[in-house]
Amino acid sequence: MTENIRMMDPETLQEEILMPCSPYAHFICDHKQEYMVGDAQTSDKPIHLLSDEDLMAAEIPGNNFIYLVDIKKREEKKLAWHGTSWLDRHGNPQDCHPHPCFTEDNKSVIFVSDREGMPCIYQVAL
């Protein structure tokens, strides 16, 4: 399944398709607005609409990767396997949702995963 990253000019509201991309649960830009990082999901149905039964039946590891997007080059590459379960077994589905983001110095990406059991924070150097 392929999605699109779309850009919108805040002044004119002109919309542009920047590039096709993997299906991210969400993504965020770095501090210099040169890169984006997104957490892909296995299902084409949004994660928040999936039941635990849907998630348990999903292909694992599937497309559970963190992707890095070079905005200027319009290229996407796999950065790391997040391997999260997306389940709410720790109290809330957000507890193991990867939510990748850039460190303040733009040298790493950090994300959450319960791939080893309990939700933990992981860091990937860029």
Residue pairs with C-beta under 8 A, 6 or more apart in sequence:
1 22
1 23
1 44
2 20
2 21
2 22
2 23
3 20
3 21
3 22
3 23
3 24
4 17
4 18
4 19
4 20
4 21
5 17
5 18
5 19
5 20
5 21
5 27
5 36
5 69
6 15
6 16
6 17
6 18
7 15
7 16
7 18
8 14
8 15
8 16
9 15
9 16
18 71
18 74
19 69
19 74
19 75
19 76
21 38
21 67
21 69
21 76
22 38
22 40
22 63
22 65
22 67
22 76
23 40
23 41
23 44
23 63
24 38
24 39
24 40
24 41
24 67
25 38
25 39
25 40
25 41
25 46
25 47
25 97
25 98
26 38
26 39
26 99
27 36
27 37
27 38
27 39
27 67
27 69
27 100
28 36
28 37
28 38
28 100
28 101
28 102
29 35
29 36
29 71
30 36
30 37
30 102
30 106
31 102
31 104
31 106
32 106
33 71
34 70
34 71
34 72
35 68
35 69
35 70
35 71
35 102
35 106
36 68
36 69
36 71
37 66
37 67
37 68
37 69
37 79
37 100
37 101
37 102
37 109
38 66
38 67
38 69
38 100
39 66
39 67
39 82
39 97
39 98
39 99
39 100
39 111
40 63
40 64
40 65
40 66
40 67
41 47
41 62
41 63
41 64
41 86
42 58
42 59
42 60
42 62
42 63
42 64
43 50
43 54
43 55
43 58
45 54
47 86
47 93
47 97
48 93
50 58
50 86
52 87
52 88
52 89
55 85
55 86
55 87
56 87
60 83
61 81
61 83
64 81
64 82
64 83
64 84
65 78
65 79
65 80
65 81
65 82
66 78
66 79
66 80
66 81
66 82
66 98
66 100
66 109
66 111
66 124
67 76
67 77
67 78
67 79
68 76
68 77
68 78
68 79
68 109
68 126
69 75
69 76
70 76
70 77
79 109
79 124
79 126
80 109
80 111
80 122
80 124
81 115
82 98
82 100
82 111
82 113
82 115
82 122
83 113
83 115
84 96
84 97
84 98
84 112
84 113
84 114
84 115
85 96
85 114
85 115
86 93
86 96
86 97
87 93
87 96
87 114
88 95
89 114
90 96
90 114
90 118
90 119
95 112
95 114
95 119
96 112
96 113
96 114
96 119
97 112
98 111
98 112
98 113
99 111
99 112
100 109
100 110
100 111
101 109
101 110
101 111
102 108
102 109
103 109
103 110
103 123
106 126
107 125
107 126
108 123
108 124
108 125
108 126
109 123
109 124
109 126
110 121
110 122
110 123
110 124
111 121
111 122
111 124
112 119
112 120
112 121
112 122
113 119
113 120
113 122
114 120
